[in-house]
Amino acid sequence: MSSSTIHRINLENPLTDTSSTSQTELPFTFQDVKAAIPAEYFAPNVWRSLAYFVADTAIIVGLYATAAYLDTWWFYPIFWFATGTMFWAFFVVGHDCGHGSFSRIKWLNNLVGHLTHIPILVPYHGWRISHRTHHQNTGNIETDESWYPVTETQHKEMDWLGKFIRFDALLLAYPLYLFKRSPARPTASHFVPNNDLFRKSETTDILTSTTLWVAMVSFLGWLGFTYGFLFLFKFYIVPYLIFVVWLDLVTYLHHTEADIPWYRGKDWYFLKGALSTIDRDYGIFNDIHHNIGTHVAHHIFIGIPHYHLKTATEAIKPILGKYYRVSTVPIWKSFFTSQKACQFVPDTGGEVYYQASEVK
């Protein structure tokens, strides 16, 4: 397998992913880490998972009902932030569906995945599959899918628009990524099958999600045409943009920190790459966001439901030791620090770290 080939590790069964356990560069193996976690933490409880979905749905419906009833401008900023935040919580529930950690029932995962993703304009299967690629290749400069670094040469060759989107407007970049993916990757849309993101056997899945996505866009267009742009702006566009900011902020901070290593070629293997992430503290939003900031354990074991990640993390911390990364720095301070310090990585080297640009 060449270094430019996407690694397709067996993540279809998240309980048996023991890839690269024969590689012992780390002082522990995948099986060592797995053995530290009680077996019950790997098993999703369907009713508990559904309870989170129902609770999130009820909160969103309640916010819309309150906003429609009050219909006053002093409440709309509260409604926008709260609803956009709950859209992000909705996304995280669908994220569990995509990983099979919502339940072990495929049709239920797909149903709830679409119910949580399509209303916020995420093509469930397209995203699920590209996110699978991210997890299979985390920390690999050449094949990772999500917020991977550009090299120094690529940074110098980027035009002003590319740099603006990547380093200045990054908190609004997600919708563009759905159509064009990240910079320097082969062009591939999340909406169209028969590209290097998807396997031929996944064509029906991609077309299903794309059709539902188009139906949602058409519905929003009908709302705007029938009730006016201001109605659409108040009740959908602003909450959606807040959701996008949450999504970009959290995913960016998962993998962007000056001391997180990135690997090339034979210097990468699954467990090393999975450790190239960091846990974050989102304060009062931790539970609202279903503990998505508990990210190290999630990257090693995608099959653990979100409600077991905190206890699983405590179980593996003694095994991981210094290889476990956590930050308690306030989120926005971390973001602005990383935005300035994490511009590119060196052109060569098997293990590299972000560097800052002298002139931004």
Residue frames relative to the residue before (quaternion, step in Angstrom):
aa qw qx qy qz dx dy dz
M 1.0000 0.0000 0.0000 0.0000 0.00 0.00 0.00
S 0.3650 -0.7356 0.5255 0.2226 3.56 -0.73 1.01
S 0.6400 -0.5567 0.3720 0.3771 3.54 -1.27 0.49
S 0.6739 0.4952 -0.3031 0.4569 3.57 1.18 -0.44
T 0.5487 0.6182 -0.3926 0.4034 3.57 1.29 -0.08
I 0.4694 -0.6632 0.5002 0.2994 3.56 -0.93 0.87
H 0.3787 -0.7173 0.5404 0.2236 3.55 -0.87 0.98
R 0.1091 -0.7906 0.6012 0.0400 3.57 -0.73 1.07
I 0.0625 -0.8111 0.5803 -0.0381 3.52 0.08 1.39
N 0.5432 -0.6211 0.4459 0.3469 3.58 -1.14 0.54
L 0.1105 0.7804 -0.6057 0.1093 3.53 -0.21 1.31
E 0.3931 0.7171 -0.4914 0.2996 3.58 1.24 0.16
N 0.7413 0.2198 -0.1585 0.6140 3.57 1.13 -0.66
P 0.2370 -0.8349 0.4777 0.1365 3.60 0.01 1.24
L 0.6244 0.5479 -0.3558 0.4282 3.60 1.20 -0.19
T 0.7678 0.3555 -0.1839 0.5002 3.59 1.16 -0.40
D 0.3834 0.7198 -0.4960 0.2983 3.58 1.14 0.44
T 0.1127 0.7981 -0.5775 0.1298 3.55 -0.16 1.30
S 0.1644 0.8268 -0.5195 0.1397 3.57 1.12 0.65
S 0.8669 0.1262 -0.1098 0.4695 3.52 -1.16 0.76
T 0.3315 0.7584 -0.5121 0.2294 3.61 1.08 0.47
S 0.6029 0.5600 -0.3686 0.4325 3.59 1.22 -0.31
Q 0.6100 0.5321 -0.3581 0.4653 3.57 1.23 -0.26
T 0.1139 -0.8503 0.5137 -0.0156 3.54 -0.59 1.19
E 0.2202 0.7828 -0.5507 0.1883 3.59 1.04 0.65
L 0.6576 0.4333 -0.2876 0.5451 3.56 1.11 -0.68
P 0.5337 -0.6491 0.4316 0.3281 3.62 -1.12 0.50
F 0.7287 0.2685 -0.2079 0.5948 3.58 1.27 0.36
T 0.3619 -0.7216 0.5468 0.2221 3.56 -1.24 0.40
F 0.7049 -0.4183 0.3534 0.4508 3.52 -1.34 0.09
Q 0.6803 0.4963 -0.2907 0.4543 3.56 0.91 -0.92
D 0.5896 0.5581 -0.3689 0.4525 3.60 1.09 -0.62
V 0.6819 0.4803 -0.2862 0.4717 3.56 0.92 -0.94
K 0.6554 0.5246 -0.3101 0.4462 3.57 0.93 -0.91
A 0.6539 0.5428 -0.3146 0.4228 3.58 0.98 -0.85
A 0.6251 0.5573 -0.3388 0.4287 3.59 1.20 -0.47
I 0.6797 0.4849 -0.2752 0.4765 3.58 1.23 -0.39
P 0.4740 -0.6622 0.4922 0.3076 3.63 -0.78 0.93
A 0.5904 -0.6332 0.3763 0.3300 3.56 -0.94 0.95
E 0.6385 0.5628 -0.3470 0.3939 3.60 1.00 -0.74
Y 0.5780 0.5976 -0.3834 0.4023 3.61 1.17 -0.40
F 0.6499 0.5277 -0.3169 0.4458 3.58 1.21 -0.41
A 0.6695 0.5244 -0.2854 0.4420 3.57 1.23 -0.33
P 0.3034 -0.7525 0.5507 0.1959 3.61 -0.62 1.05
N 0.3000 -0.7038 0.6147 0.1919 3.51 -1.21 0.65
V 0.4193 -0.7474 0.4509 0.2496 3.57 -0.37 1.23
W 0.6906 0.4836 -0.2951 0.4496 3.58 0.85 -0.90
R 0.6374 0.5056 -0.3343 0.4758 3.57 1.03 -0.69
S 0.6395 0.5185 -0.3227 0.4670 3.58 0.97 -0.83
L 0.6625 0.5013 -0.3003 0.4687 3.57 0.93 -0.90
A 0.6076 0.5640 -0.3564 0.4309 3.59 1.07 -0.70
Y 0.6388 0.5064 -0.3285 0.4770 3.60 1.01 -0.75
F 0.6441 0.5204 -0.3193 0.4609 3.58 0.97 -0.84
V 0.6777 0.4837 -0.2907 0.4714 3.59 0.89 -0.94
A 0.6487 0.5217 -0.3226 0.4505 3.60 0.95 -0.85
D 0.6574 0.4997 -0.3101 0.4711 3.59 0.92 -0.89
T 0.6406 0.5264 -0.3190 0.4591 3.56 0.97 -0.86
A 0.6644 0.5111 -0.3032 0.4532 3.57 0.91 -0.92
I 0.6453 0.5152 -0.3266 0.4598 3.59 0.97 -0.80
I 0.6604 0.5031 -0.3078 0.4647 3.58 0.92 -0.91
V 0.6481 0.5034 -0.3151 0.4768 3.59 0.93 -0.87
G 0.6545 0.5201 -0.3107 0.4523 3.58 0.97 -0.84
L 0.6376 0.5206 -0.3241 0.4663 3.57 1.01 -0.79
Y 0.6661 0.4917 -0.3053 0.4705 3.59 0.94 -0.86
A 0.6515 0.5161 -0.3231 0.4526 3.58 0.94 -0.83
T 0.6561 0.5100 -0.3076 0.4634 3.57 1.01 -0.84
A 0.6615 0.5058 -0.3084 0.4599 3.57 0.92 -0.89
A 0.6654 0.4955 -0.3066 0.4666 3.59 0.95 -0.84
Y 0.6662 0.5079 -0.3044 0.4534 3.57 1.01 -0.79
L 0.7151 0.4336 -0.2560 0.4849 3.59 0.87 -0.93
D 0.0275 0.8495 -0.5263 -0.0248 3.55 0.99 -0.97
T 0.4949 0.6219 -0.4473 0.4102 3.55 0.77 1.09
W 0.5569 -0.6696 0.3844 0.3063 3.56 -0.95 0.90
W 0.5934 0.5649 -0.3999 0.4108 3.62 1.07 -0.46
F 0.6898 0.4802 -0.2864 0.4599 3.62 1.13 -0.59
Y 0.5686 0.6511 -0.3924 0.3143 3.58 1.04 -0.61
P 0.6325 0.5094 -0.3734 0.4484 3.70 0.85 -0.65
I 0.6258 0.5146 -0.3315 0.4834 3.59 1.06 -0.73
F 0.6569 0.5144 -0.2952 0.4656 3.56 0.93 -0.95
W 0.6611 0.5227 -0.3167 0.4352 3.59 0.87 -0.92
F 0.7075 0.4557 -0.2802 0.4618 3.57 0.75 -1.01
A 0.6751 0.4982 -0.3029 0.4519 3.57 0.88 -0.93
T 0.6920 0.4736 -0.2857 0.4639 3.58 0.89 -0.90
G 0.6355 0.5151 -0.3300 0.4711 3.60 0.97 -0.77
T 0.6399 0.5163 -0.3141 0.4747 3.55 1.07 -0.77
M 0.6781 0.4684 -0.2910 0.4858 3.58 0.99 -0.79
F 0.5474 0.5655 -0.4022 0.4678 3.61 1.17 -0.44
W 0.6533 0.5036 -0.3107 0.4722 3.57 1.01 -0.85
A 0.6205 0.5204 -0.3379 0.4796 3.60 1.04 -0.74
F 0.6104 0.5486 -0.3268 0.4687 3.57 1.06 -0.82
F 0.6397 0.5321 -0.3138 0.4574 3.55 0.97 -0.92
V 0.6606 0.5179 -0.3140 0.4435 3.59 0.93 -0.88
V 0.6024 0.5301 -0.3580 0.4774 3.60 1.07 -0.65
G 0.6656 0.4858 -0.2916 0.4857 3.58 0.97 -0.87
H 0.5728 0.5818 -0.3554 0.4550 3.56 1.18 -0.63
D 0.6441 0.4962 -0.3151 0.4895 3.59 0.98 -0.80
C 0.6187 0.5402 -0.3422 0.4564 3.57 1.03 -0.78
G 0.6670 0.5233 -0.2976 0.4390 3.57 0.92 -0.91
H 0.7100 0.4354 -0.2465 0.4956 3.56 1.13 -0.62
G 0.4665 -0.6721 0.4535 0.3536 3.58 1.22 -0.24
S 0.5354 0.6201 -0.4133 0.3976 3.58 1.22 0.33
F 0.4894 0.6144 -0.4447 0.4304 3.59 1.29 0.13
S 0.7393 -0.1804 0.1381 0.6339 3.52 1.05 -0.90
R 0.4742 -0.6315 0.5108 0.3397 3.56 -1.31 -0.01
I 0.5375 0.5940 -0.3997 0.4454 3.57 1.30 0.34
K 0.3909 -0.7763 0.4408 0.2243 3.56 -0.28 1.27
W 0.6864 0.4851 -0.3099 0.4443 3.59 0.81 -0.93
L 0.6362 0.5173 -0.3346 0.4644 3.60 1.06 -0.68
N 0.6224 0.5297 -0.3366 0.4677 3.58 1.00 -0.78
N 0.6821 0.4877 -0.2908 0.4608 3.57 0.90 -0.91
L 0.6414 0.5260 -0.3259 0.4535 3.58 1.01 -0.79
V 0.7168 0.4214 -0.2566 0.4927 3.58 0.73 -1.04
G 0.5910 0.5726 -0.3644 0.4361 3.59 1.07 -0.63
H 0.6849 0.4527 -0.2829 0.4959 3.57 0.95 -0.83
L 0.6484 0.5282 -0.3279 0.4394 3.61 0.96 -0.79
T 0.7207 0.4148 -0.2456 0.4982 3.60 1.10 -0.60
H 0.7297 0.4474 -0.2457 0.4550 3.60 1.09 -0.55
I 0.6635 0.5327 -0.3284 0.4100 3.59 0.82 -0.92
P 0.6535 0.5125 -0.3501 0.4332 3.68 0.86 -0.73
I 0.7350 0.3459 -0.2281 0.5367 3.61 1.17 -0.44
L 0.5551 -0.6891 0.3415 0.3167 3.53 1.25 0.72
V 0.4576 0.6150 -0.4950 0.4089 3.55 0.93 0.97
P 0.3277 -0.7360 0.5499 0.2202 3.64 -0.65 1.02
Y 0.4139 -0.7840 0.3891 0.2504 3.55 -0.05 1.33
H 0.7406 0.4087 -0.2639 0.4635 3.61 0.59 -1.03
G 0.6235 0.5377 -0.3509 0.4461 3.59 0.97 -0.76
W 0.6811 0.4623 -0.2849 0.4911 3.55 0.92 -0.91
R 0.6267 0.5606 -0.3432 0.4186 3.60 0.90 -0.91
I 0.7095 0.4639 -0.2685 0.4575 3.56 0.88 -0.94
S 0.6631 0.4709 -0.3273 0.4810 3.62 0.91 -0.75
H 0.6257 0.5216 -0.3372 0.4720 3.59 1.11 -0.64
R 0.5785 0.5558 -0.3646 0.4727 3.57 1.15 -0.58
T 0.6365 0.5214 -0.3240 0.4669 3.57 0.98 -0.82
H 0.6189 0.5427 -0.3353 0.4582 3.57 1.02 -0.79
H 0.7022 0.4611 -0.2798 0.4648 3.58 0.82 -0.93
Q 0.6506 0.5146 -0.3194 0.4582 3.59 1.05 -0.63
N 0.8016 0.2742 -0.0997 0.5218 3.58 1.15 -0.57
T 0.2295 0.8143 -0.5093 0.1576 3.59 1.20 0.41
G 0.8250 0.2275 -0.1845 0.4834 3.55 -0.96 0.92
N 0.5897 0.5477 -0.3694 0.4647 3.59 1.29 0.03
I 0.4156 -0.7407 0.4681 0.2439 3.59 -0.40 1.22
E 0.7299 0.4801 -0.2448 0.4205 3.54 0.94 -0.92
T 0.8308 0.2380 -0.0857 0.4957 3.60 1.04 -0.63
D 0.4677 0.6596 -0.4707 0.3530 3.63 1.18 -0.05
E 0.3935 -0.7522 0.4988 0.1749 3.53 -1.19 0.63
S 0.7922 0.3358 -0.1279 0.4932 3.59 1.07 -0.67
W 0.8575 -0.1258 0.0449 0.4969 3.57 -0.68 1.18
Y 0.2344 0.7507 -0.5698 0.2386 3.57 0.91 0.93
P 0.5344 -0.6619 0.4160 0.3213 3.62 -1.06 0.57
V 0.3885 -0.6402 0.5939 0.2941 3.53 -1.32 0.34
T 0.4945 -0.6439 0.4901 0.3173 3.56 -1.19 0.52
E 0.6872 -0.4753 0.3390 0.4324 3.56 -1.26 0.26
T 0.6569 0.5015 -0.3115 0.4690 3.59 0.97 -0.84
Q 0.6475 0.5059 -0.3212 0.4708 3.59 0.94 -0.83
H 0.6237 0.5461 -0.3308 0.4509 3.56 1.04 -0.79
K 0.6742 0.4946 -0.2904 0.4653 3.57 0.95 -0.88
E 0.7139 0.4610 -0.2499 0.4641 3.57 1.09 -0.73
M 0.5098 0.6489 -0.4276 0.3691 3.62 1.22 -0.23
D 0.3973 -0.6965 0.5365 0.2631 3.56 -0.99 0.79
W 0.7269 -0.4575 0.2801 0.4288 3.55 -1.27 0.23
L 0.6427 0.5294 -0.3320 0.4432 3.57 1.05 -0.75
G 0.6464 0.5245 -0.3161 0.4551 3.55 0.98 -0.86
K 0.6701 0.4825 -0.2926 0.4822 3.58 0.98 -0.84
F 0.6231 0.5431 -0.3456 0.4443 3.57 1.02 -0.75
I 0.6837 0.4744 -0.2891 0.4733 3.59 0.89 -0.94
R 0.7056 0.4885 -0.2694 0.4370 3.56 0.89 -0.97
F 0.8383 0.2542 -0.0895 0.4740 3.58 0.81 -0.97
D 0.7522 0.3677 -0.2127 0.5037 3.61 1.15 -0.40
A 0.7848 0.2640 -0.1352 0.5441 3.58 0.91 -0.93
L 0.2595 0.8310 -0.4703 0.1446 3.58 1.24 0.36
L 0.6459 0.5382 -0.3382 0.4229 3.61 1.09 -0.52
L 0.7124 0.3589 -0.2578 0.5451 3.57 1.29 0.04
A 0.4291 0.7642 -0.4040 0.2622 3.56 1.31 0.22
Y 0.5283 0.7005 -0.4029 0.2606 3.60 1.09 -0.59
P 0.6587 0.4977 -0.3594 0.4351 3.67 0.74 -0.79
L 0.6359 0.5192 -0.3323 0.4644 3.59 1.04 -0.73
Y 0.6191 0.5613 -0.3321 0.4375 3.58 1.02 -0.82
L 0.6190 0.5582 -0.3546 0.4237 3.59 1.01 -0.70
F 0.7274 0.4152 -0.2298 0.4956 3.56 1.13 -0.67
K 0.8329 0.2143 -0.0721 0.5051 3.59 0.97 -0.80
R 0.3959 -0.7069 0.4750 0.3434 3.59 1.28 -0.12
S 0.7072 -0.4599 0.3298 0.4238 3.55 -1.31 -0.23
P 0.6548 -0.5061 0.3669 0.4249 3.62 -1.20 0.37
A 0.8329 0.2515 -0.2043 0.4487 3.55 -1.22 0.68
R 0.5844 0.5197 -0.3971 0.4803 3.61 1.24 0.15
P 0.6187 -0.5197 0.4093 0.4238 3.60 -1.15 0.45
T 0.5248 -0.6399 0.4526 0.3320 3.54 -0.98 0.81
A 0.2174 0.7555 -0.5921 0.1771 3.56 -0.78 1.04
S 0.2884 -0.7682 0.5530 0.1445 3.55 -0.78 1.06
H 0.4859 -0.6531 0.5002 0.2951 3.56 -1.17 0.64
F 0.6656 0.5388 -0.2839 0.4314 3.58 1.26 -0.24
V 0.7478 0.3790 -0.1854 0.5126 3.59 1.18 -0.49
P 0.3753 -0.7279 0.5199 0.2429 3.64 -0.80 0.92
N 0.7365 0.4354 -0.3036 0.4193 3.55 -1.33 -0.15
N 0.5767 0.4939 -0.4607 0.4597 3.57 0.76 1.07
D 0.7201 -0.4979 0.2700 0.4007 3.57 -1.24 0.24
L 0.5332 0.6080 -0.4174 0.4144 3.60 1.25 0.02
F 0.8157 0.2817 -0.0784 0.4991 3.55 0.98 -0.92
R 0.4352 -0.6473 0.5610 0.2773 3.50 -1.31 0.48
K 0.6366 -0.5436 0.3770 0.3963 3.57 -1.17 0.53
S 0.6444 0.5464 -0.3172 0.4308 3.58 1.04 -0.76
E 0.6702 0.5071 -0.2888 0.4585 3.59 1.25 -0.31
T 0.3464 0.7815 -0.4648 0.2309 3.57 1.30 0.06
T 0.6721 0.4967 -0.3096 0.4536 3.60 0.83 -0.94
D 0.6274 0.5348 -0.3377 0.4541 3.58 0.98 -0.80
I 0.6731 0.4983 -0.3029 0.4548 3.59 0.85 -0.96
L 0.6793 0.4873 -0.2985 0.4604 3.58 0.88 -0.89
T 0.6086 0.5526 -0.3528 0.4470 3.59 1.07 -0.67
S 0.7032 0.4561 -0.2719 0.4728 3.57 0.80 -1.00
T 0.6376 0.5262 -0.3326 0.4538 3.58 0.99 -0.79
T 0.6399 0.5255 -0.3244 0.4573 3.59 0.96 -0.83
L 0.6706 0.4842 -0.2945 0.4787 3.59 0.94 -0.87
W 0.6189 0.5387 -0.3347 0.4634 3.58 1.07 -0.76
V 0.6513 0.5012 -0.3103 0.4779 3.60 0.95 -0.89
A 0.6317 0.5266 -0.3342 0.4604 3.59 0.99 -0.76
M 0.6546 0.5008 -0.3166 0.4696 3.60 0.99 -0.77
V 0.6388 0.5071 -0.3246 0.4790 3.59 0.96 -0.81
S 0.6428 0.5179 -0.3212 0.4642 3.59 0.99 -0.81
F 0.6344 0.5270 -0.3227 0.4644 3.57 1.02 -0.80
L 0.6543 0.4985 -0.3099 0.4769 3.58 0.96 -0.85
G 0.6297 0.5262 -0.3306 0.4661 3.56 1.04 -0.75
W 0.6409 0.5158 -0.3200 0.4698 3.58 1.02 -0.79
L 0.6254 0.5346 -0.3368 0.4579 3.60 1.01 -0.80
G 0.6777 0.4936 -0.2917 0.4605 3.55 0.90 -0.94
F 0.6667 0.4995 -0.3003 0.4645 3.57 0.98 -0.85
T 0.7145 0.4691 -0.2513 0.4542 3.58 0.97 -0.90
Y 0.8223 0.2481 -0.0933 0.5036 3.58 0.83 -0.99
G 0.5941 -0.5999 0.3505 0.4053 3.56 1.27 -0.04
F 0.6364 -0.5652 0.3779 0.3644 3.52 -1.22 0.60
L 0.6195 0.5583 -0.3528 0.4243 3.60 0.98 -0.77
F 0.6156 0.5368 -0.3372 0.4681 3.58 1.03 -0.75
L 0.6786 0.4840 -0.2815 0.4754 3.56 0.88 -0.99
F 0.6295 0.5397 -0.3237 0.4558 3.57 1.01 -0.82
K 0.7051 0.4784 -0.2700 0.4483 3.58 0.82 -1.00
F 0.8085 0.3454 -0.1468 0.4533 3.54 0.80 -1.03
Y 0.8150 0.2214 -0.1493 0.5143 3.62 1.14 -0.19
I 0.7039 0.5050 -0.3152 0.3874 3.59 0.61 -1.08
V 0.6975 0.4677 -0.2972 0.4542 3.62 0.78 -0.93
P 0.6615 0.4752 -0.3348 0.4739 3.67 0.82 -0.79
Y 0.6238 0.5421 -0.3412 0.4479 3.58 1.04 -0.76
L 0.6718 0.4927 -0.3057 0.4609 3.60 0.90 -0.87
I 0.6242 0.5162 -0.3409 0.4772 3.60 1.06 -0.66
F 0.6077 0.5359 -0.3398 0.4775 3.58 1.07 -0.70
V 0.6502 0.5181 -0.3164 0.4568 3.59 0.91 -0.90
V 0.6374 0.5167 -0.3282 0.4680 3.59 0.98 -0.81
W 0.6374 0.5146 -0.3276 0.4708 3.60 0.92 -0.84
L 0.6717 0.5119 -0.3051 0.4402 3.57 0.83 -1.00
D 0.7017 0.4565 -0.2780 0.4711 3.59 0.82 -0.96
L 0.6378 0.5375 -0.3321 0.4404 3.58 0.96 -0.83
V 0.7178 0.4573 -0.2654 0.4530 3.57 0.74 -1.05
T 0.6919 0.4659 -0.3017 0.4618 3.60 0.82 -0.90
Y 0.6057 0.5436 -0.3499 0.4638 3.59 1.07 -0.66
L 0.7216 0.4509 -0.2548 0.4594 3.58 0.81 -0.98
H 0.5238 0.6251 -0.4164 0.4019 3.60 1.19 -0.33
H 0.8399 0.2046 -0.0276 0.5019 3.55 0.93 -0.94
T 0.6774 0.4695 -0.2939 0.4841 3.59 1.20 0.17
E 0.3342 0.6792 -0.5758 0.3090 3.51 -0.40 1.34
A 0.5877 -0.6365 0.3636 0.3425 3.59 -0.90 0.86
D 0.7550 0.3850 -0.2265 0.4800 3.63 1.03 -0.62
I 0.4964 0.6206 -0.4550 0.4019 3.61 1.21 0.36
P 0.3291 -0.7730 0.5044 0.1995 3.64 -0.62 1.05
W 0.1690 -0.7230 0.6581 0.1254 3.50 -1.35 0.51
Y 0.2431 -0.8088 0.5292 0.0813 3.56 -1.06 0.79
R 0.2119 -0.7451 0.6173 0.1373 3.51 -1.34 0.46
G 0.8828 0.1054 -0.0455 0.4555 3.51 -1.30 0.56
K 0.8530 -0.1315 0.1112 0.4926 3.55 -0.98 -0.92
D 0.5600 0.5943 -0.4001 0.4161 3.60 1.21 -0.15
W 0.6614 0.4709 -0.3004 0.5006 3.58 1.30 -0.23
Y 0.1887 0.7137 -0.6745 0.0144 3.50 -1.29 0.53
F 0.7741 -0.4509 0.1777 0.4073 3.51 -1.24 0.61
L 0.7201 0.4579 -0.2843 0.4369 3.61 0.66 -1.05
K 0.6219 0.5244 -0.3434 0.4694 3.59 1.00 -0.74
G 0.6801 0.4910 -0.2933 0.4586 3.55 0.90 -0.91
A 0.6405 0.5390 -0.3281 0.4377 3.57 0.99 -0.83
L 0.6689 0.4892 -0.2929 0.4769 3.59 1.17 -0.54
S 0.5592 0.5897 -0.3933 0.4300 3.58 1.28 -0.03
T 0.5598 0.5181 -0.4332 0.4802 3.52 0.69 1.17
I 0.2745 -0.7755 0.5564 0.1170 3.55 -1.26 0.23
D 0.4024 -0.6883 0.5461 0.2570 3.56 -1.08 0.73
R 0.1406 -0.7928 0.5911 0.0474 3.56 -1.07 0.83
D 0.3240 -0.7238 0.5759 0.1988 3.53 -1.22 0.56
Y 0.1267 -0.8145 0.5653 0.0298 3.56 -0.56 1.22
G 0.5136 -0.6910 0.3999 0.3143 3.55 1.23 0.48
I 0.8496 -0.0687 0.0704 0.5181 3.56 -0.86 -0.99
F 0.6456 0.5357 -0.3262 0.4357 3.59 1.19 -0.35
N 0.4272 0.7237 -0.4660 0.2769 3.64 1.18 -0.22
D 0.7339 0.4056 -0.2408 0.4888 3.58 0.75 -1.02
I 0.6065 0.5540 -0.3560 0.4455 3.59 1.04 -0.72
H 0.7346 0.3924 -0.2010 0.5157 3.56 1.04 -0.87
H 0.4707 -0.7143 0.4198 0.3033 3.57 1.24 0.38
N 0.6283 -0.6095 0.3169 0.3653 3.55 0.98 0.99
I 0.2018 0.8034 -0.5328 0.1733 3.57 1.03 0.76
G 0.5932 0.5801 -0.3627 0.4243 3.60 1.21 -0.42
T 0.5826 0.5314 -0.3735 0.4886 3.59 1.29 -0.21
H 0.0810 0.9040 -0.4061 0.1064 3.49 0.61 1.26
V 0.5714 0.6041 -0.3985 0.3870 3.60 1.10 -0.50
A 0.6805 0.4712 -0.2893 0.4808 3.58 0.80 -0.99
H 0.6270 0.5501 -0.3376 0.4361 3.58 1.00 -0.78
H 0.6917 0.4805 -0.2990 0.4486 3.59 0.91 -0.81
I 0.6483 0.4848 -0.3325 0.4837 3.59 1.09 -0.51
F 0.8088 0.1114 -0.0116 0.5773 3.57 0.95 -0.92
I 0.1769 -0.8311 0.5185 0.0962 3.58 0.06 1.26
G 0.6340 0.5754 -0.3301 0.3975 3.58 1.18 -0.40
I 0.5382 0.6087 -0.4194 0.4049 3.60 1.23 -0.04
P 0.4257 -0.6991 0.5020 0.2792 3.64 -0.72 0.97
H 0.6438 -0.5648 0.3455 0.3836 3.56 -1.10 0.64
Y 0.6756 0.5149 -0.3075 0.4289 3.59 1.04 -0.66
H 0.6769 0.4258 -0.3137 0.5119 3.60 1.27 0.08
L 0.4627 0.7285 -0.4296 0.2657 3.60 1.23 -0.16
K 0.6458 0.5274 -0.3412 0.4339 3.61 0.93 -0.77
T 0.6949 0.4483 -0.2836 0.4856 3.58 0.87 -0.88
A 0.6165 0.5312 -0.3467 0.4664 3.60 1.07 -0.65
T 0.6249 0.5444 -0.3312 0.4510 3.56 1.04 -0.79
E 0.6525 0.5071 -0.3151 0.4667 3.58 0.92 -0.87
A 0.6528 0.5308 -0.3147 0.4394 3.57 1.05 -0.72
I 0.7600 0.3927 -0.2179 0.4697 3.61 0.96 -0.78
K 0.4734 0.6978 -0.4410 0.3074 3.61 1.16 -0.32
P 0.6641 0.4904 -0.3406 0.4499 3.68 0.85 -0.73
I 0.6422 0.5082 -0.3254 0.4727 3.61 1.12 -0.60
L 0.7100 0.4732 -0.2654 0.4490 3.57 0.86 -0.96
G 0.1501 -0.8239 0.5323 0.1235 3.59 1.04 -0.70
K 0.8516 -0.0809 0.0827 0.5113 3.57 -0.84 -1.00
Y 0.6081 0.5689 -0.3568 0.4233 3.60 1.23 -0.28
Y 0.5827 0.5259 -0.3819 0.4878 3.56 1.29 -0.01
R 0.1268 -0.8094 0.5723 0.0350 3.56 -0.75 1.09
V 0.0782 0.7734 -0.6248 0.0732 3.54 -0.97 0.90
S 0.1306 -0.7833 0.6038 0.0686 3.57 -1.06 0.74
T 0.1637 -0.7729 0.6062 0.0913 3.54 -1.01 0.88
V 0.3727 0.7157 -0.4941 0.3237 3.56 1.29 0.29
P 0.5798 -0.5879 0.4181 0.3787 3.63 -0.93 0.77
I 0.6130 -0.6287 0.3437 0.3330 3.53 -0.92 1.02
W 0.7139 0.4488 -0.2903 0.4523 3.61 0.73 -0.97
K 0.6046 0.5294 -0.3618 0.4725 3.60 1.11 -0.57
S 0.6337 0.5213 -0.3226 0.4718 3.59 1.01 -0.81
F 0.6522 0.5290 -0.3213 0.4376 3.55 0.94 -0.88
F 0.7212 0.4409 -0.2706 0.4607 3.60 0.71 -1.00
T 0.6060 0.5382 -0.3541 0.4667 3.59 1.12 -0.58
S 0.6951 0.4651 -0.2765 0.4733 3.58 0.85 -0.96
Q 0.6056 0.5719 -0.3553 0.4242 3.57 1.01 -0.76
K 0.7177 0.4218 -0.2449 0.4970 3.59 1.04 -0.75
A 0.7475 0.4372 -0.2256 0.4463 3.57 0.92 -0.91
C 0.7502 0.3839 -0.1932 0.5025 3.60 1.12 -0.60
Q 0.1194 0.8313 -0.5267 0.1316 3.55 0.28 1.28
F 0.7917 -0.1330 0.1277 0.5824 3.59 0.89 -0.89
V 0.3362 -0.6965 0.5842 0.2462 3.56 -1.36 0.12
P 0.6430 -0.5215 0.3722 0.4195 3.63 -1.17 0.39
D 0.6016 -0.5932 0.4093 0.3445 3.55 -1.21 0.59
T 0.7954 0.1994 -0.0900 0.5652 3.59 1.08 -0.64
G 0.5322 0.6160 -0.4765 0.3320 3.52 -1.31 0.33
G 0.4485 -0.7129 0.4777 0.2501 3.55 -0.99 0.84
E 0.7614 0.1345 -0.0864 0.6282 3.58 1.16 -0.64
V 0.0549 0.8263 -0.5506 0.1055 3.56 -0.44 1.20
Y 0.2498 -0.7562 0.5900 0.1330 3.54 -1.32 0.38
Y 0.6335 -0.5360 0.4064 0.3823 3.53 -1.25 0.49
Q 0.1150 -0.7518 0.6445 0.0784 3.51 -1.28 0.62
A 0.4608 -0.6648 0.5143 0.2850 3.53 -1.27 0.45
S 0.4619 -0.6504 0.5278 0.2918 3.52 -1.21 0.61
E 0.5058 -0.6531 0.4671 0.3152 3.57 -0.98 0.80
V 0.7786 0.0982 -0.0487 0.6178 3.54 1.03 -0.79
K 0.1939 -0.7939 0.5691 0.0910 3.54 -0.67 1.13
